[in-house]
Amino acid sequence: QTERGDPVINYNLHHITILLLASILSACAVNQVPPDFTPESDDKNGVVVFSVSHDLEGGARNNAIIYLNTNSFGTSEGIFESSADEFLRPRKESDYVDVYGHLYAILLPAGDYAFTSWQIFNGAGLRILAGKGTQPQPFHVDAGQVKYLGNLHGNLRRGKNFLGMTITGGGVISVNNMQERDIKLLITRYPQYQNIVKIDTLRLGPWIGSENTKMISEIPFQLPVPK
């Protein structure tokens, strides 16, 4: 049972509300890099490259969601997703064949940023939220540079619910260095970035502090996967 005054739960509820509103309009509130952008000529902005994905077994309806620079009111500067196959949203095909996911190349003013939280949506009304103690994933944007931050991947816990249906009933986000795969795809979209991408990954491994996840069901009869 959720405690009424729990700031972490309230914080994540803000996330869900914002996501549902933002999803109708866009999966990302920051600027994708224009195809002809040349970073060396810009003395105010830089490019960061990363991918967001989840296990193939989850299908297109599952969704790993990453938040950029969330403030104390629960609003985020950016929302990045592994899938977008949801109600009122056009489906976007995966960028990869071995996982569901997308590559992002975004333009940001030089400065300090952080991916601050995450959630996993199971496509059937259950949202798995980052737990209390989740630590931000900080990074720095340098003007005129292109940096690769890594791959944020949703590791799904799958099993049968009490109806015998296989669903996602849990999961966590990990950070992986998938530079060979991701930069190869990046160069097909931005050939001008050949040989100029700097590797500066986030903390690799399981996202620190996210082990004690929270569950919020959007429907009263959600049947979770038994542990």
Salt bridges, closest charged atoms under 4 A:
ASP55 OD1 - HIS153 NE2 2.57
GLU81 OE1 - ARG89 NH2 2.86
ASP95 OD2 - HIS102 ND1 3.71
ASP95 OD1 - ARG189 NH2 2.79
ASP112 OD1 - HIS140 ND1 2.62
ASP142 OD1 - HIS140 NE2 3.21
ASP142 OD2 - LYS147 NZ 2.86
ASP182 OD1 - ARG181 NE 2.90
ASP200 OD2 - LYS147 NZ 3.23
GLU218 OE2 - ARG127 NE 2.44
